[in-house]
Amino acid sequence: MSRENAGGEGGGAEQPEQLALIRESVRRAKVPRAKPRTWRGAALAKELPVARVLVDKGVLHLDRYFDYAVPEELDAEAQPGVRVRVRFGAGSRNVREGRREGGGLIDGFIVERCAETDYNGPLAALAQVVSPEPVLDSGLLELARAVADRYAGSLADVLQLAVPPRHARAEAKAAPEPPAPPAAPEPGSWGRYGHGVDFLRSLASGGAPRAVWTALPGPQWAEEIARAVQATLASGRGALVVVPTGRPAARVDAALSGLLGPGQHALLTADAGQERRYQEWLAVRRGTVRAVVGTRAAMFAPVRDLGLVVVWDDGDSNNSDDRAPFPHVREVLELRATRDKCAFLLGSWSCTVEAAQLVESGWAAPLVADREQVRGAAPLVRTVGDLDLARDEAARAARLPTLAWQVAREGLKHGPVLVQVPRRGYVPRLACERCREPARCRRCAGPLEAQESGSALRCGWCGVEEASWHCESCGGFRLRAQVVGARRTAEELGRAFPAVPVRTSGREQVLDTVPGAPALVVSTPGAEPVAEGGYAAALLLDGWAMLGRPDLRAGEDALRRWVGAASLVRPQGAGGTVVVVAEPTLRPVQALVRWDPVGHAVRELAERAELGFPPVSRMASVSGPPEALAEFLAGAELPADAAVLGPVPVRGGAAGGPAGAGPAGSRRGAGAPPVSEPWERVLIRVPPGSGAALAASLKTAQAARMARGAKGAREAGGEPVRVRVDPLDIG
């Protein structure tokens, strides 16, 4: 029993006050509130009574706005950009007193308020304003629409990637005042690059330079990005940095914290958790912080007064989202740089063909160091080719060449040694036995594959058989397929160096850093940890396992992964040595020896331009069961200059890629066919200038097919016909 009810002194005076509070709370509870139910007879807003809503359906034939009536009780909160719940799918028959009723509740966003509607029938009313926080502004909406159109996807699907899920506790926290802009930074290690200092000065003065930056090997890249961000903040503008995974995001985060101090930037990664990530995202949207570093979802971050966008290592497959419509960070940030007229920086230790095309077209300028700086920062690279392996008794016995063994033994005297081993599961690409030139189709220049029957070859793109192949380079008639690399590498190294600890880094456990003490670090590509003080040496084993992939990007991707691993090794002047086990005459291997990834990308771009390959041309992958695929192609009004390659079977690989596993260390391709279900794939190629028309025609065909209610159009796994524009792996 409480003191007030016990009849003590003062109890009679306090009891009426308690009852008054209870009556007041009851009176307030009787005030009509917006609830997720039908608004029968509810009064509408006096001004702008119509809300245009984007419903979260994610199907192409519903990729448009829907009009809803705004009840008077929701007038103040139902503003453009807020999250709402509406009833959808009631049909025109469920109408009472001039209002549509029924249907299931679904989430959506208000995109605008209107005085009238173009819809002739009765409107359903908004059921609920989930939150008064406007999370979708006009700039983000326009960007999401442009991305959806480019990739033949729906606006709702793009917004699912762009706007994180709501967290009420994070939303309720008050936003602090934004910090003052920092001072312009010192050039630091940017002075190693030809126009690095000018690039920073342009950012600090409010300019919008565009550059493709080939970073020098070593750990300075994170600090160099942080200095570019600081220069942009000093001009009063915002900056956005997107990296492939959480490990490089943590390095840039640490560099920014060291330069700017706390409170100047936000970190947007999935590892942060839903509440923390939404809290950081809200801080960006509200303008509390104006600098962002994060993984691929951060490419849509609503940075105020955007002055700089940065993408690091654009060739990493993690930069392509694995959910429809599969946007790529590089392309989205190019769109943002163009639309917002801001600076653009594409950086990597290597150079992709797409990056070379940006420079070739004049859209961006190269930002590179001179050869003297490169020679001073890069390690010594040595090769072990097929002839060396054939003469090497140690290589035949233990699959570790003598040169690699000697370099590892010497390196272990001074520090850790990195051993990069490609992951198993490649489908080997066929190549000329004499000169190692990849075997390609004479019709479309696609990769030739060996059939299970062992007779004729077949093109992996157009499916045409090739019975009389010969090498165009040397005239040879014999082919070879390289065996996939080693499962027992770590065990064999442990036996070869019994007194040295062996650490592994891969899918099961990825190490971030390792001490500078002598040790063997066996890693799959992309999972290499950073060693304190750098590695003394690196062994890049089984190079043919990466070069032999049946994919257009095999050489480019192998070079990127080799350069990424070699960049963690000490400079040649400090004894750093890299041994790559691959044929030294091949173009990617020569580019690694000379440390010339830009030259390799430029030559690769010229070759693709001659053959009509991406990125010079635009390409889309369409896959599905044979009957559904044939129906889709019959109904699609493709551009007149489109070339259809295929169909060919898809054997358990990515629906947008080749039949087989993806690149070493990459994720399994999104949209892979169901197990044991026969699927086929076609590639549709168009010349420059027709990419938008191709995406529009594919989107229209898919929307029409889904609107007709084709069998299985919305199964649990998605559409049976899957479309991917600009697929990463095309064979």
Secondary structure in CASP SS format (residue, H / E / C, confidence):
PFRMAT SS
TARGET T0000
AUTHOR 0000-0000-0000
METHOD secondary structure of the structure
MODEL  1
M C 1.00
S C 1.00
R C 1.00
E H 1.00
N H 1.00
A H 1.00
G C 1.00
G C 1.00
E C 1.00
G C 1.00
G H 1.00
G H 1.00
A H 1.00
E H 1.00
Q H 1.00
P H 1.00
E H 1.00
Q H 1.00
L H 1.00
A H 1.00
L H 1.00
I H 1.00
R H 1.00
E H 1.00
S H 1.00
V H 1.00
R H 1.00
R H 1.00
A H 1.00
K C 1.00
V C 1.00
P C 1.00
R C 1.00
A C 1.00
K C 1.00
P C 1.00
R C 1.00
T C 1.00
W C 1.00
R C 1.00
G C 1.00
A C 1.00
A C 1.00
L E 1.00
A C 1.00
K C 1.00
E C 1.00
L C 1.00
P C 1.00
V E 1.00
A E 1.00
R E 1.00
V E 1.00
L E 1.00
V E 1.00
D C 1.00
K C 1.00
G C 1.00
V C 1.00
L H 1.00
H H 1.00
L H 1.00
D C 1.00
R C 1.00
Y C 1.00
F E 1.00
D E 1.00
Y E 1.00
A E 1.00
V C 1.00
P E 1.00
E H 1.00
E H 1.00
L H 1.00
D C 1.00
A C 1.00
E C 1.00
A C 1.00
Q C 1.00
P C 1.00
G C 1.00
V C 1.00
R E 1.00
V E 1.00
R E 1.00
V E 1.00
R E 1.00
F E 1.00
G C 1.00
A C 1.00
G C 1.00
S C 1.00
R C 1.00
N C 1.00
V E 1.00
R E 1.00
E C 1.00
G C 1.00
R E 1.00
R E 1.00
E C 1.00
G C 1.00
G C 1.00
G E 1.00
L E 1.00
I E 1.00
D E 1.00
G E 1.00
F E 1.00
I E 1.00
V E 1.00
E E 1.00
R E 1.00
C E 1.00
A C 1.00
E C 1.00
T C 1.00
D C 1.00
Y C 1.00
N C 1.00
G C 1.00
P C 1.00
L C 1.00
A C 1.00
A E 1.00
L E 1.00
A E 1.00
Q E 1.00
V E 1.00
V E 1.00
S E 1.00
P C 1.00
E C 1.00
P C 1.00
V C 1.00
L C 1.00
D C 1.00
S H 1.00
G H 1.00
L H 1.00
L H 1.00
E H 1.00
L H 1.00
A H 1.00
R H 1.00
A H 1.00
V H 1.00
A H 1.00
D H 1.00
R H 1.00
Y C 1.00
A C 1.00
G C 1.00
S C 1.00
L H 1.00
A H 1.00
D H 1.00
V H 1.00
L H 1.00
Q H 1.00
L H 1.00
A H 1.00
V C 1.00
P C 1.00
P C 1.00
R C 1.00
H C 1.00
A H 1.00
R H 1.00
A H 1.00
E H 1.00
A H 1.00
K C 1.00
A C 1.00
A C 1.00
P C 1.00
E C 1.00
P C 1.00
P C 1.00
A C 1.00
P C 1.00
P C 1.00
A C 1.00
A C 1.00
P C 1.00
E C 1.00
P C 1.00
G H 1.00
S H 1.00
W H 1.00
G H 1.00
R H 1.00
Y C 1.00
G C 1.00
H C 1.00
G H 1.00
V H 1.00
D H 1.00
F H 1.00
L H 1.00
R H 1.00
S H 1.00
L H 1.00
A H 1.00
S C 1.00
G C 1.00
G C 1.00
A C 1.00
P C 1.00
R E 1.00
A E 1.00
V E 1.00
W E 1.00
T E 1.00
A C 1.00
L C 1.00
P C 1.00
G C 1.00
P C 1.00
Q C 1.00
W H 1.00
A H 1.00
E H 1.00
E H 1.00
I H 1.00
A H 1.00
R H 1.00
A H 1.00
V H 1.00
Q H 1.00
A H 1.00
T H 1.00
L H 1.00
A H 1.00
S C 1.00
G C 1.00
R C 1.00
G E 1.00
A E 1.00
L E 1.00
V E 1.00
V E 1.00
V C 1.00
P C 1.00
T C 1.00
G H 1.00
R H 1.00
P H 1.00
A H 1.00
A H 1.00
R H 1.00
V H 1.00
D H 1.00
A H 1.00
A H 1.00
L H 1.00
S H 1.00
G H 1.00
L H 1.00
L H 1.00
G C 1.00
P C 1.00
G C 1.00
Q C 1.00
H C 1.00
A E 1.00
L E 1.00
L E 1.00
T C 1.00
A H 1.00
D H 1.00
A H 1.00
G C 1.00
Q H 1.00
E H 1.00
R H 1.00
R H 1.00
Y H 1.00
Q H 1.00
E H 1.00
W H 1.00
L H 1.00
A H 1.00
V H 1.00
R H 1.00
R C 1.00
G C 1.00
T C 1.00
V C 1.00
R C 1.00
A E 1.00
V E 1.00
V E 1.00
G E 1.00
T C 1.00
R H 1.00
A H 1.00
A H 1.00
M H 1.00
F H 1.00
A C 1.00
P C 1.00
V C 1.00
R C 1.00
D C 1.00
L E 1.00
G E 1.00
L E 1.00
V E 1.00
V E 1.00
V E 1.00
W E 1.00
D C 1.00
D C 1.00
G C 1.00
D C 1.00
S H 1.00
N H 1.00
N H 1.00
S E 1.00
D C 1.00
D C 1.00
R C 1.00
A C 1.00
P C 1.00
F C 1.00
P C 1.00
H E 1.00
V H 1.00
R H 1.00
E H 1.00
V H 1.00
L H 1.00
E H 1.00
L H 1.00
R H 1.00
A H 1.00
T H 1.00
R H 1.00
D H 1.00
K C 1.00
C C 1.00
A E 1.00
F E 1.00
L E 1.00
L E 1.00
G E 1.00
S E 1.00
W C 1.00
S C 1.00
C C 1.00
T C 1.00
V H 1.00
E H 1.00
A H 1.00
A H 1.00
Q H 1.00
L H 1.00
V H 1.00
E H 1.00
S C 1.00
G C 1.00
W C 1.00
A C 1.00
A E 1.00
P E 1.00
L E 1.00
V C 1.00
A C 1.00
D C 1.00
R H 1.00
E H 1.00
Q H 1.00
V H 1.00
R H 1.00
G H 1.00
A H 1.00
A C 1.00
P C 1.00
L E 1.00
V E 1.00
R E 1.00
T E 1.00
V E 1.00
G C 1.00
D H 1.00
L H 1.00
D H 1.00
L H 1.00
A H 1.00
R H 1.00
D C 1.00
E H 1.00
A H 1.00
A H 1.00
R H 1.00
A H 1.00
A H 1.00
R C 1.00
L C 1.00
P C 1.00
T H 1.00
L H 1.00
A H 1.00
W H 1.00
Q H 1.00
V H 1.00
A H 1.00
R H 1.00
E H 1.00
G H 1.00
L C 1.00
K C 1.00
H C 1.00
G C 1.00
P C 1.00
V E 1.00
L E 1.00
V E 1.00
Q E 1.00
V C 1.00
P C 1.00
R C 1.00
R C 1.00
G C 1.00
Y C 1.00
V C 1.00
P C 1.00
R C 1.00
L C 1.00
A E 1.00
C E 1.00
E C 1.00
R C 1.00
C C 1.00
R C 1.00
E C 1.00
P E 1.00
A C 1.00
R E 1.00
C C 1.00
R C 1.00
R C 1.00
C C 1.00
A C 1.00
G C 1.00
P E 1.00
L E 1.00
E E 1.00
A E 1.00
Q C 1.00
E C 1.00
S C 1.00
G C 1.00
S C 1.00
A C 1.00
L E 1.00
R E 1.00
C E 1.00
G C 1.00
W C 1.00
C C 1.00
G C 1.00
V C 1.00
E E 1.00
E E 1.00
A C 1.00
S C 1.00
W C 1.00
H C 1.00
C C 1.00
E C 1.00
S C 1.00
C C 1.00
G C 1.00
G C 1.00
F C 1.00
R C 1.00
L E 1.00
R E 1.00
A C 1.00
Q C 1.00
V C 1.00
V C 1.00
G C 1.00
A C 1.00
R C 1.00
R C 1.00
T H 1.00
A H 1.00
E H 1.00
E H 1.00
L H 1.00
G H 1.00
R H 1.00
A H 1.00
F C 1.00
P C 1.00
A C 1.00
V C 1.00
P C 1.00
V E 1.00
R E 1.00
T E 1.00
S E 1.00
G C 1.00
R C 1.00
E C 1.00
Q C 1.00
V C 1.00
L C 1.00
D C 1.00
T E 1.00
V E 1.00
P C 1.00
G C 1.00
A C 1.00
P C 1.00
A C 1.00
L E 1.00
V E 1.00
V E 1.00
S E 1.00
T C 1.00
P C 1.00
G C 1.00
A C 1.00
E C 1.00
P C 1.00
V E 1.00
A E 1.00
E C 1.00
G C 1.00
G C 1.00
Y E 1.00
A C 1.00
A E 1.00
A E 1.00
L E 1.00
L E 1.00
L C 1.00
D C 1.00
G H 1.00
W H 1.00
A H 1.00
M H 1.00
L H 1.00
G C 1.00
R C 1.00
P C 1.00
D C 1.00
L C 1.00
R C 1.00
A H 1.00
G H 1.00
E H 1.00
D H 1.00
A H 1.00
L H 1.00
R H 1.00
R H 1.00
W H 1.00
V H 1.00
G H 1.00
A H 1.00
A H 1.00
S C 1.00
L C 1.00
V E 1.00
R C 1.00
P C 1.00
Q H 1.00
G H 1.00
A H 1.00
G C 1.00
G C 1.00
T E 1.00
V E 1.00
V E 1.00
V E 1.00
V E 1.00
A C 1.00
E C 1.00
P C 1.00
T C 1.00
L C 1.00
R H 1.00
P H 1.00
V H 1.00
Q H 1.00
A H 1.00
L H 1.00
V H 1.00
R H 1.00
W C 1.00
D C 1.00
P H 1.00
V H 1.00
G H 1.00
H H 1.00
A H 1.00
V H 1.00
R H 1.00
E H 1.00
L H 1.00
A H 1.00
E H 1.00
R H 1.00
A H 1.00
E H 1.00
L H 1.00
G C 1.00
F C 1.00
P C 1.00
P C 1.00
V C 1.00
S C 1.00
R E 1.00
M E 1.00
A E 1.00
S E 1.00
V E 1.00
S E 1.00
G E 1.00
P C 1.00
P H 1.00
E H 1.00
A H 1.00
L H 1.00
A H 1.00
E H 1.00
F H 1.00
L H 1.00
A H 1.00
G H 1.00
A C 1.00
E C 1.00
L C 1.00
P C 1.00
A C 1.00
D C 1.00
A C 1.00
A E 1.00
V E 1.00
L E 1.00
G E 1.00
P E 1.00
V E 1.00
P E 1.00
V E 1.00
R C 1.00
G C 1.00
G C 1.00
A C 1.00
A C 1.00
G C 1.00
G C 1.00
P C 1.00
A C 1.00
G C 1.00
A C 1.00
G C 1.00
P C 1.00
A C 1.00
G C 1.00
S C 1.00
R C 1.00
R C 1.00
G C 1.00
A C 1.00
G C 1.00
A C 1.00
P C 1.00
P C 1.00
V C 1.00
S C 1.00
E C 1.00
P C 1.00
W E 1.00
E E 1.00
R E 1.00
V E 1.00
L E 1.00
I E 1.00
R E 1.00
V E 1.00
P C 1.00
P C 1.00
G C 1.00
S C 1.00
G H 1.00
A H 1.00
A H 1.00
L H 1.00
A H 1.00
A H 1.00
S H 1.00
L H 1.00
K H 1.00
T H 1.00
A H 1.00
Q H 1.00
A H 1.00
A H 1.00
R H 1.00
M H 1.00
A H 1.00
R C 1.00
G C 1.00
A C 1.00
K C 1.00
G C 1.00
A C 1.00
R C 1.00
E E 1.00
A C 1.00
G C 1.00
G E 1.00
E C 1.00
P C 1.00
V C 1.00
R E 1.00
V E 1.00
R E 1.00
V E 1.00
D C 1.00
P C 1.00
L C 1.00
D C 1.00
I C 1.00
G C 1.00
END
